Amino acid sequence: MNNYGLHGKLTATEGNGKQLASILLEASQLVAPIKGCHLYMVSQDQGYPNDVWITEVWDSQEDNDNSLKDEKVRALITQAMPLLAGKPVKGQVLDILGGAGID
């Protein structure tokens, strides 16, 4: 069975990219020990500092969905929402076939 992956971009309102990235980095620490999490990577676009990219690898979509039920994760989502320039757009859903660092 392949792992479940997500890759997407969130765009912050002008000047709030670093704050949004900081919240997402905090989220990465919260989800790291959650069942099924292999990767939660936060990146910032060098040319567009308000764009923050998130790449996730999970054992399954169910594990990812369950992570969103965590009370502390939900609090960070609430904190991040006012920083967004618009409604989040669903990212790419990926079948992770393997690669360096992926078991």
Buried (B, 14 or more C-beta within 10 A) or exposed (E): EEBBBBBBBBBBBEEBBEBBBBBBEBBBEBBEEBEBBBBBEBEBEEEEBBBBBBBBBBBBEEBBEBBEEBEEBEEBBEBBEEBBBEEEEEBEEBEBEEEEEEE
